Amino acid sequence: MRFLTLRLGLFALALAPLSALAAETPQIIAPESDRFTLQPTEGGFLRMNKETGAVSFCTAKEGLATCRLGADERAALEAEIERLRAENARLKLASRAPPPSTLPSEQEFERAMSFTERFLRRIMRLFKEEAPSGGSL
C-alpha cells in the first residue's frame, strides 16, 4: 500500500509542471469544422464566422474564452427577440379568444331530430309487426 502511495505521489509531482503550464497559456480549441477563423489582435482575438461573416471579439482569461457579439450580430439577435415577442403576444391573444362554436345551427338540429323521429317510428312499427300476437313467450 505504501509503495502505491509513493508511486501516485511521484506521478502527481511529474504532472504538476504540465498543469501549471496549461494554466498559464490558455488553449484555443479549434472547432471540428472550418466554420470559424481566429485572428490574434491586441488584447484578444477576432473570431469570424465564415458562413455568415459575423465577427466577434474574444478574450481568454484564466483558461476561459469569452466572446462579445459584433454590432451586426447584436442587431440581428435583437430583431429576432422582437419578432418572438410579437409572436408570443399574438399567440396569447389567440388563446384568450373564445373558441368558435361547434354547436349545430337550429336548422341542423331540427333536421337531425326529424331523422331520429322517423327512425324511431319505423323501428316501433317493425316491433309491432313482428310481435307475437296474443301468445305467451
SULDA-V697627 format. One record per backbone hydrogen bond with DSSP energy under -0.5 kcal/mol. NH is the residue of the N-H (numbers start at 0). CO is the residue of the C=O. Records with the same first field share a line. If there is no record, write none. Layout:
NH->CO + CO
//
This chain:
4->0
5->1
6->2
7->3
8->4
9->5
10->6
11->7
12->8
13->9
14->10
15->11
16->12
18->14
19->15
20->16
21->17
22->18
23->19
24->20
25->23
28->26
29->27
36->47
38->45
40->43
43->40
44->57
45->38
46->55
47->36 + 45
48->53
49->34 + 47
52->48
55->46
56->67
57->44 + 55
58->65
60->58 + 63
63->60
65->58
67->56
69->54
73->69
74->70
75->71
76->72
77->73
78->74
79->75
80->76
81->77
82->78
83->79
84->80
85->81
86->82
87->83
88->84
89->85
90->86
91->87
92->88
93->89
94->90
95->91
96->92
108->104
109->105
110->106
111->107
112->108
113->109
114->110
115->111
116->112
117->113
118->114
119->115
120->116
121->117
122->118
123->119
124->120
125->121
126->122
127->123
128->124
129->125
130->126
133->131
//
